[in-house]
Amino acid sequence: MKKLDQEKIYFDRSRIINKNISTNNIKTTNVNVLLNRVRLDKKRELKKKIFFLSLLLLLLSIAGTILLI
């Protein structure tokens, strides 16, 4: 025989509450921050390339002048 005051549980409310808590803990990142970081990295790499190219040209020109003398 069934008890009259027994409730039927069709879904577990604690799971829903835990899901809401877990979705609130997810970190989001700002896309603009990421894009700015990429731009800064590209600028740094370009500066490095220009520096090494100018250093190479300087060394080649010094070596060329020494060989001509």
JOMOFEN-V315783 format. One record per residue. N is the residue number from 0. RES is the residue in one letter. PHI is phi in degrees with one decimal (999 if undefined). PSI is psi as a letter, one per 40 degrees, with the letter a starting at -180 (NA if undefined). D_CENTER is the distance of its C-alpha to the mean C-alpha in Angstrom with 2 decimals. Layout:
BEGIN
n:N res:RES phi:PHI psi:PSI d_center:D_CENTER
n:N res:RES phi:PHI psi:PSI d_center:D_CENTER
END
This chain:
BEGIN
n:0 res:M phi:999 psi:i d_center:61.12
n:1 res:K phi:-91.2 psi:i d_center:58.02
n:2 res:K phi:-78.5 psi:i d_center:57.45
n:3 res:L phi:-75.6 psi:d d_center:57.39
n:4 res:D phi:-88.7 psi:e d_center:54.84
n:5 res:Q phi:-76.6 psi:h d_center:52.24
n:6 res:E phi:-92.1 psi:i d_center:49.15
n:7 res:K phi:-87.9 psi:h d_center:47.51
n:8 res:I phi:-106.0 psi:h d_center:43.80
n:9 res:Y phi:-89.8 psi:d d_center:42.09
n:10 res:F phi:-147.3 psi:i d_center:38.51
n:11 res:D phi:-93.8 psi:h d_center:36.95
n:12 res:R phi:-71.9 psi:d d_center:35.72
n:13 res:S phi:-64.0 psi:d d_center:33.94
n:14 res:R phi:-65.1 psi:d d_center:31.44
n:15 res:I phi:-65.0 psi:d d_center:30.66
n:16 res:I phi:-64.2 psi:d d_center:30.23
n:17 res:N phi:-64.7 psi:d d_center:27.93
n:18 res:K phi:-64.6 psi:d d_center:25.78
n:19 res:N phi:-63.4 psi:d d_center:25.54
n:20 res:I phi:-67.4 psi:d d_center:24.57
n:21 res:S phi:-69.1 psi:d d_center:21.83
n:22 res:T phi:-72.7 psi:d d_center:20.35
n:23 res:N phi:-73.9 psi:d d_center:20.42
n:24 res:N phi:-85.8 psi:e d_center:18.36
n:25 res:I phi:-70.0 psi:h d_center:15.30
n:26 res:K phi:-87.1 psi:h d_center:12.39
n:27 res:T phi:-113.9 psi:i d_center:10.93
n:28 res:T phi:-116.0 psi:i d_center:8.20
n:29 res:N phi:-81.3 psi:h d_center:9.67
n:30 res:V phi:-65.6 psi:d d_center:9.13
n:31 res:N phi:-63.5 psi:d d_center:10.97
n:32 res:V phi:-63.9 psi:d d_center:8.85
n:33 res:L phi:-65.3 psi:d d_center:5.98
n:34 res:L phi:-65.8 psi:d d_center:9.17
n:35 res:N phi:-64.1 psi:d d_center:10.75
n:36 res:R phi:-64.3 psi:d d_center:8.42
n:37 res:V phi:-64.6 psi:d d_center:9.08
n:38 res:R phi:-61.6 psi:d d_center:12.65
n:39 res:L phi:-64.7 psi:d d_center:13.09
n:40 res:D phi:-64.7 psi:d d_center:12.09
n:41 res:K phi:-64.5 psi:d d_center:14.58
n:42 res:K phi:-64.0 psi:d d_center:17.13
n:43 res:R phi:-62.5 psi:d d_center:17.00
n:44 res:E phi:-65.0 psi:d d_center:17.53
n:45 res:L phi:-64.2 psi:d d_center:20.32
n:46 res:K phi:-62.7 psi:d d_center:21.96
n:47 res:K phi:-63.8 psi:d d_center:21.99
n:48 res:K phi:-63.4 psi:d d_center:23.54
n:49 res:I phi:-64.4 psi:d d_center:26.11
n:50 res:F phi:-62.2 psi:d d_center:26.99
n:51 res:F phi:-68.3 psi:d d_center:27.62
n:52 res:L phi:-66.8 psi:d d_center:29.51
n:53 res:S phi:-67.6 psi:d d_center:31.70
n:54 res:L phi:-65.1 psi:d d_center:32.34
n:55 res:L phi:-63.6 psi:d d_center:33.39
n:56 res:L phi:-63.9 psi:d d_center:35.64
n:57 res:L phi:-64.6 psi:d d_center:37.18
n:58 res:L phi:-65.1 psi:d d_center:37.95
n:59 res:L phi:-65.5 psi:d d_center:39.43
n:60 res:S phi:-69.4 psi:d d_center:41.55
n:61 res:I phi:-66.3 psi:d d_center:42.82
n:62 res:A phi:-65.1 psi:d d_center:43.67
n:63 res:G phi:-66.1 psi:d d_center:45.40
n:64 res:T phi:-70.4 psi:d d_center:47.51
n:65 res:I phi:-67.6 psi:d d_center:48.51
n:66 res:L phi:-68.4 psi:d d_center:49.63
n:67 res:L phi:-76.0 psi:d d_center:51.67
n:68 res:I phi:-82.0 psi:NA d_center:53.47
END
